[in-house]
Amino acid sequence: QVQLAESGGGSVQTGGSLRLSCAASKYSIDRGCIAWFRQGQGKEREGVAHIYGGSVTYYADSVKGRFTVSLDNAKNTVSLQMNNLKPEDTAVYYCAADPTTYCSPGYWPKFNYWGQGTQVTVSS
């Protein structure tokens, strides 16, 4: 069965950077759609970005220009580079996968595999 595991979270000051990784097991992570979500305390989960076929297909307006998604096929991982972090970015970050289909601008498939999440805390 597909397994996903996030890592790289931590606590930083406003303006700092973190790099999150999503490691996949038992399938090739470049298959289908891979997405990053986040959920702040007391808030609904929201989509941050998704990637398909090696190309990023979505960034939330709130992270454009600051976050970058990339694939490393050799390591079977998807990364989320987060720069110029703001307190509003504080959340648990999750990666999710739907190996059965694509994603595209404006289209979010059903994600049937999820990691456990990694905490990102940005202090002002």
Secondary structure by P-SEA (a helix, b strand, c coil): cbbbbbcbbbbbcccbbbbbbbbbccccccccccbbbbbcccccccccccccccccccccccccccbbbbbcccccbbbbbbcccccccccbbbbbbcccccccccccccccccccbbbbbbcc
